[in-house]
């Protein structure tokens, strides 16, 4: 459910995203585990000064991301 809620919120706020289904991509599972994540979704945001990650449904982080996207005219 957290994955679906995250996707719905990103779509509602017009934040573009790329979905990777970890059930279909074993390499992505290894990558996420190496980063220390054990739950999904894991959201990766590429920023000018590096990448930011979080896991789970985080409406606060999604709203902040939508604000950044809107400010960049993306």
Backbone as JSON Lines, residues from 0, in Angstrom:
{"i":0,"aa":"X","n":[0.8,-1.2,0.0],"ca":[0.0,0.0,0.0],"c":[0.85,1.27,0.0]}
{"i":1,"aa":"X","n":[1.98,1.34,0.72],"ca":[2.77,2.57,0.69],"c":[3.26,2.91,-0.72]}
{"i":2,"aa":"X","n":[3.55,1.91,-1.53],"ca":[4.0,2.17,-2.9],"c":[2.89,2.86,-3.7]}
{"i":3,"aa":"X","n":[1.7,2.3,-3.6],"ca":[0.57,2.87,-4.35],"c":[0.26,4.29,-3.87]}
{"i":4,"aa":"X","n":[0.3,4.5,-2.57],"ca":[0.02,5.83,-2.02],"c":[1.08,6.83,-2.48]}
{"i":5,"aa":"X","n":[2.33,6.41,-2.52],"ca":[3.41,7.29,-2.97],"c":[3.22,7.65,-4.44]}
{"i":6,"aa":"X","n":[2.95,6.65,-5.27],"ca":[2.74,6.92,-6.7],"c":[1.54,7.84,-6.92]}
{"i":7,"aa":"X","n":[0.46,7.59,-6.19],"ca":[-0.74,8.43,-6.34],"c":[-0.44,9.88,-5.96]}
{"i":8,"aa":"X","n":[0.29,10.08,-4.88],"ca":[0.61,11.44,-4.44],"c":[1.55,12.14,-5.42]}
{"i":9,"aa":"X","n":[2.55,11.42,-5.91],"ca":[3.46,12.01,-6.91],"c":[2.69,12.41,-8.15]}
{"i":10,"aa":"X","n":[1.79,11.55,-8.6],"ca":[0.98,11.85,-9.79],"c":[0.07,13.05,-9.53]}
{"i":11,"aa":"X","n":[-0.6,13.06,-8.38],"ca":[-1.52,14.15,-8.04],"c":[-0.8,15.49,-8.02]}
{"i":12,"aa":"X","n":[0.45,15.5,-7.53],"ca":[1.21,16.75,-7.43],"c":[2.06,17.02,-8.67]}
{"i":13,"aa":"X","n":[1.87,16.22,-9.71],"ca":[2.55,16.4,-10.99],"c":[4.08,16.33,-10.87]}
{"i":14,"aa":"X","n":[4.54,15.4,-10.04],"ca":[5.97,15.18,-9.9],"c":[6.35,14.0,-10.81]}
{"i":15,"aa":"X","n":[7.18,14.24,-11.81],"ca":[7.55,13.12,-12.68],"c":[8.38,12.09,-11.92]}
{"i":16,"aa":"X","n":[8.18,10.83,-12.26],"ca":[8.94,9.77,-11.59],"c":[9.11,8.58,-12.53]}
{"i":17,"aa":"X","n":[10.07,7.76,-12.19],"ca":[10.3,6.5,-12.88],"c":[10.08,5.4,-11.87]}
{"i":18,"aa":"X","n":[9.22,4.47,-12.21],"ca":[8.92,3.37,-11.3],"c":[9.78,2.16,-11.65]}
{"i":19,"aa":"X","n":[10.38,1.57,-10.64],"ca":[11.12,0.33,-10.81],"c":[10.46,-0.7,-9.91]}
{"i":20,"aa":"X","n":[9.95,-1.74,-10.5],"ca":[9.27,-2.8,-9.76],"c":[10.32,-3.79,-9.26]}
{"i":21,"aa":"X","n":[10.61,-3.74,-7.97],"ca":[11.66,-4.59,-7.42],"c":[11.33,-6.07,-7.52]}
{"i":22,"aa":"X","n":[10.05,-6.39,-7.65],"ca":[9.69,-7.81,-7.81],"c":[10.11,-8.33,-9.17]}
{"i":23,"aa":"X","n":[10.41,-7.43,-10.1],"ca":[10.82,-7.81,-11.45],"c":[12.29,-7.49,-11.72]}
{"i":24,"aa":"X","n":[12.97,-6.9,-10.76],"ca":[14.35,-6.43,-10.99],"c":[15.24,-6.78,-9.8]}
{"i":25,"aa":"X","n":[15.84,-7.99,-9.81],"ca":[16.67,-8.4,-8.67],"c":[17.87,-7.49,-8.42]}
{"i":26,"aa":"X","n":[18.41,-6.86,-9.45],"ca":[19.54,-5.95,-9.26],"c":[19.14,-4.76,-8.4]}
{"i":27,"aa":"X","n":[17.93,-4.27,-8.59],"ca":[17.49,-3.12,-7.8],"c":[17.34,-3.51,-6.32]}
{"i":28,"aa":"X","n":[16.92,-4.74,-6.06],"ca":[16.81,-5.2,-4.67],"c":[18.19,-5.2,-4.02]}
{"i":29,"aa":"X","n":[19.19,-5.71,-4.72],"ca":[20.55,-5.72,-4.17],"c":[21.05,-4.3,-3.9]}
{"i":30,"aa":"X","n":[20.76,-3.39,-4.82],"ca":[21.19,-2.0,-4.66],"c":[20.54,-1.38,-3.44]}
{"i":31,"aa":"X","n":[19.24,-1.56,-3.28],"ca":[18.52,-0.98,-2.14],"c":[19.0,-1.58,-0.82]}
{"i":32,"aa":"X","n":[19.25,-2.87,-0.8],"ca":[19.76,-3.5,0.42],"c":[21.15,-2.97,0.77]}
{"i":33,"aa":"X","n":[21.97,-2.75,-0.26],"ca":[23.32,-2.21,-0.03],"c":[23.23,-0.8,0.56]}
{"i":34,"aa":"X","n":[22.18,-0.07,0.22],"ca":[21.98,1.28,0.77],"c":[21.36,1.23,2.17]}
{"i":35,"aa":"X","n":[20.97,0.04,2.61],"ca":[20.42,-0.11,3.95],"c":[18.91,-0.14,4.03]}
{"i":36,"aa":"X","n":[18.23,-0.17,2.89],"ca":[16.76,-0.17,2.89],"c":[16.23,-1.58,2.92]}
{"i":37,"aa":"X","n":[15.18,-1.78,3.69],"ca":[14.55,-3.1,3.81],"c":[13.06,-3.05,3.47]}
{"i":38,"aa":"X","n":[12.52,-1.83,3.28],"ca":[11.11,-1.69,2.96],"c":[10.96,-0.85,1.7]}
{"i":39,"aa":"X","n":[9.81,-0.97,1.08],"ca":[9.49,-0.17,-0.1],"c":[8.28,0.69,0.22]}
{"i":40,"aa":"X","n":[8.1,1.75,-0.54],"ca":[8.93,2.2,-1.64],"c":[10.19,2.9,-1.14]}
{"i":41,"aa":"X","n":[11.17,2.93,-2.0],"ca":[12.35,3.77,-1.78],"c":[12.31,4.83,-2.87]}
{"i":42,"aa":"X","n":[12.34,6.07,-2.46],"ca":[12.31,7.18,-3.41],"c":[13.71,7.77,-3.48]}
{"i":43,"aa":"X","n":[14.2,7.91,-4.7],"ca":[15.51,8.54,-4.93],"c":[15.26,9.84,-5.68]}
{"i":44,"aa":"X","n":[15.81,10.9,-5.17],"ca":[15.7,12.21,-5.8],"c":[17.11,12.66,-6.15]}
{"i":45,"aa":"X","n":[17.34,12.92,-7.43],"ca":[18.65,13.41,-7.86],"c":[18.65,14.93,-7.81]}
{"i":46,"aa":"X","n":[19.54,15.46,-7.0],"ca":[19.67,16.9,-6.8],"c":[21.02,17.36,-7.32]}
{"i":47,"aa":"X","n":[21.19,18.65,-7.56],"ca":[22.48,19.14,-8.06],"c":[23.67,18.76,-7.17]}
{"i":48,"aa":"X","n":[23.44,18.66,-5.87],"ca":[24.55,18.35,-4.97],"c":[24.57,16.89,-4.52]}
{"i":49,"aa":"X","n":[23.85,16.02,-5.21],"ca":[23.85,14.6,-4.89],"c":[22.44,14.04,-4.83]}
{"i":50,"aa":"X","n":[22.34,12.79,-4.45],"ca":[21.04,12.13,-4.38],"c":[20.52,12.11,-2.95]}
{"i":51,"aa":"X","n":[19.21,12.19,-2.83],"ca":[18.52,12.07,-1.55],"c":[17.61,10.85,-1.66]}
{"i":52,"aa":"X","n":[17.5,10.09,-0.59],"ca":[16.66,8.9,-0.56],"c":[15.77,8.92,0.66]}
{"i":53,"aa":"X","n":[14.62,8.26,0.55],"ca":[13.81,7.94,1.71],"c":[12.98,6.71,1.39]}
{"i":54,"aa":"X","n":[12.5,6.07,2.45],"ca":[11.64,4.91,2.23],"c":[10.31,5.13,2.9]}
{"i":55,"aa":"X","n":[9.33,4.35,2.45],"ca":[7.99,4.44,2.99],"c":[7.19,5.59,2.39]}
{"i":56,"aa":"X","n":[5.95,5.67,2.77],"ca":[5.09,6.76,2.31],"c":[5.36,7.97,3.16]}
{"i":57,"aa":"X","n":[5.9,9.02,2.54],"ca":[6.29,10.23,3.26],"c":[5.64,11.45,2.59]}
{"i":58,"aa":"X","n":[4.38,11.73,2.89],"ca":[3.71,12.86,2.25],"c":[4.42,14.19,2.46]}
{"i":59,"aa":"X","n":[5.1,14.37,3.6],"ca":[5.83,15.6,3.84],"c":[6.98,15.76,2.84]}
{"i":60,"aa":"X","n":[7.69,14.7,2.59],"ca":[8.81,14.74,1.64],"c":[8.3,14.9,0.21]}
{"i":61,"aa":"X","n":[7.18,14.27,-0.09],"ca":[6.6,14.39,-1.44],"c":[6.16,15.82,-1.69]}
{"i":62,"aa":"X","n":[5.54,16.45,-0.71],"ca":[5.12,17.86,-0.87],"c":[6.33,18.76,-1.08]}
{"i":63,"aa":"X","n":[7.4,18.52,-0.32],"ca":[8.62,19.32,-0.49],"c":[9.2,19.11,-1.88]}
{"i":64,"aa":"X","n":[9.18,17.88,-2.35],"ca":[9.68,17.58,-3.69],"c":[8.82,18.28,-4.75]}
{"i":65,"aa":"X","n":[7.5,18.27,-4.56],"ca":[6.61,18.95,-5.51],"c":[6.91,20.44,-5.54]}
{"i":66,"aa":"X","n":[7.21,21.01,-4.4],"ca":[7.56,22.43,-4.32],"c":[8.83,22.69,-5.13]}
{"i":67,"aa":"X","n":[9.82,21.84,-4.99],"ca":[11.08,22.01,-5.75],"c":[10.83,21.88,-7.24]}
{"i":68,"aa":"X","n":[10.04,20.89,-7.63],"ca":[9.76,20.67,-9.05],"c":[9.02,21.87,-9.63]}
{"i":69,"aa":"X","n":[8.04,22.36,-8.89],"ca":[7.26,23.52,-9.36],"c":[8.17,24.74,-9.52]}
{"i":70,"aa":"X","n":[9.09,24.94,-8.59],"ca":[9.99,26.07,-8.64],"c":[10.99,26.0,-9.8]}
{"i":71,"aa":"X","n":[11.24,24.79,-10.29],"ca":[12.16,24.62,-11.41],"c":[11.45,24.6,-12.74]}
{"i":72,"aa":"X","n":[10.12,24.68,-12.71],"ca":[9.36,24.68,-13.94],"c":[9.39,23.34,-14.66]}
{"i":73,"aa":"X","n":[9.61,22.27,-13.9],"ca":[9.65,20.93,-14.5],"c":[8.25,20.4,-14.63]}
